[in-house]
């Protein structure tokens, strides 16, 4: 299987909490898209861990093509 796997065709809205850490799935295998659930183990990939700067809704990439990881930049189009 070629990784990263495309996990969706558009962004996923996620409610982020300021100061909290999140792990964005980079492999596309997670059942908890767009966040990591550990299915990357053994693939050589690892999640993109980030800390939310503000409490707000952000749109995270599901297609895995964004250059602005973990945020959607419209690459799915």
N, C-alpha and C positions, 0 to 999 in steps of 0.2 A: 504494500500500500504506500502510495506517495504521500508524504507529509509536508506541509500541513494540509489536513483535509478541510475542504470548504464546509463550514458548519451552518451556513445560512446565506441568504441572498440580500440581506439588508442589516442595518444596525439593530442592536438590542438595547432598549432603554433600561438603565440600571440606576436605582436610587443609591447614591453614595453618601456616606457619613464622614464628615470632616475628621481627619486624623486616623481613620480606620484603614488597615491594609487590605488589599484585594489582590487576588491572583488571577490574571487574565489568561485564559487558555490559548496557547500558541500552536498546539498540535491539531486542534479541531476534533479531538476524540471525546472530549468531555460530554457527559450527559447533562451537565449543569451549565450549558453555554449561556453567556460567553465566559463564565468563570470556570476555573480549573477544578476537577474532581479527582485528580491523580492518575488518570488513564494514560498519561504520557510516560509513565514508568517503563523503562526498557527501550524507549524510542530514541534516546539521546537528546530529547527536547526538554525544556523546562518552562514553567509559566513566567509571565511578565508580572512581577510583583510591584505594586505601586501603592502609594498612600494618597487618599483623597484629600485634596486641598480644601474643599468646601463641601457642605452638605447640599447636594443638588442632584438633579437627574442628568446623567451623561449617557451618550450613545456609544456603546462599545462595539467594536468590529466583530462580525461573525464570519466574514468571508476569508479572513486572515491575510488579506492583501494590503492592508493599510500601511502607510509609511509613518503614520502618527500613532504607533501602538501605545495603548490599547484602544485608542479612540477611532471611530469611523471617520474616514476622510473621503468617502464616496467612491472608493476603488471598486466596490461591488458592481458599479454601473458599467 
